[in-house]
C-alpha cells in the first residue's frame, strides 16, 4: 500500500517486502503502463514473477535509480 504521511511524502507499506507494479510505479513516479513497457523492453528495474504477476523489491528499484543517473552530457 502507498500512503502519504503528514508532510505529503509517499511511504510504501508492504508486509512481504514485495511491491506490486502500481506501487513500484508510484515509488518511481511514472505511470504503471510505463513500468510494464520497460519490463517488456528489458530496460527497467529488475522484477520477480509471482505466478503471472510482476513484483518489485524496493532495493532493486533503488539500485536501478542509482544506475540511471543522468550525467552532465545527458543534461545538456
C-alpha positions in Angstrom: 0.0 0.0 0.0 1.2 3.5 -0.7 0.3 6.1 1.9 1.1 9.8 2.3 2.4 10.9 5.7 1.6 14.2 7.4 4.1 16.1 5.2 2.7 14.6 1.9 5.7 12.3 1.5 4.6 9.0 -0.1 5.5 6.0 2.1 5.4 2.4 1.0 3.8 -0.1 3.3 4.2 -3.7 2.5 4.2 -6.8 4.7 6.1 -9.2 2.5 8.8 -6.9 1.1 7.4 -7.0 -2.4 5.7 -4.2 -4.3 3.0 -4.5 -7.0 3.7 -2.9 -10.3 1.5 0.0 -9.4 3.2 0.5 -6.1 6.6 0.4 -7.8 5.4 2.9 -10.4 4.2 5.3 -7.7 7.6 5.0 -6.0 9.4 5.8 -9.3 6.8 8.5 -10.1 6.0 7.0 -13.5 2.7 5.6 -14.9 2.2 1.9 -14.3 2.0 1.4 -18.1 5.5 2.8 -18.5 6.9 0.3 -16.0 5.1 -2.5 -17.8 6.6 -1.3 -21.1 10.0 -1.1 -19.6 9.6 -4.7 -18.4 8.8 -5.9 -21.9 11.7 -3.9 -23.3 14.0 -5.1 -20.6 15.2 -1.6 -19.8 13.5 -1.0 -16.4 14.3 -2.2 -12.9 14.6 -5.9 -12.0 11.4 -7.7 -11.0 10.2 -11.1 -9.9 7.4 -13.1 -11.4 5.0 -14.4 -8.8 2.7 -16.6 -10.9 1.7 -14.2 -13.7 2.2 -11.1 -11.5 5.3 -8.8 -11.5 6.6 -7.9 -8.1 9.4 -5.5 -7.3 11.8 -5.2 -4.4 12.5 -1.7 -3.1 16.2 -2.4 -3.1 16.0 -3.3 -6.8 14.2 -0.1 -7.5 16.8 2.0 -5.6 19.6 0.2 -7.4 18.1 0.8 -10.8 17.7 4.5 -9.9 21.3 4.7 -8.8 22.4 3.1 -12.1 20.4 5.6 -14.2 21.7 9.0 -13.1 21.9 11.4 -16.0 25.5 12.5 -16.5 26.4 16.0 -17.5 26.3 15.2 -21.2 22.7 13.9 -20.9 21.6 17.0 -19.1 22.8 19.3 -21.9 
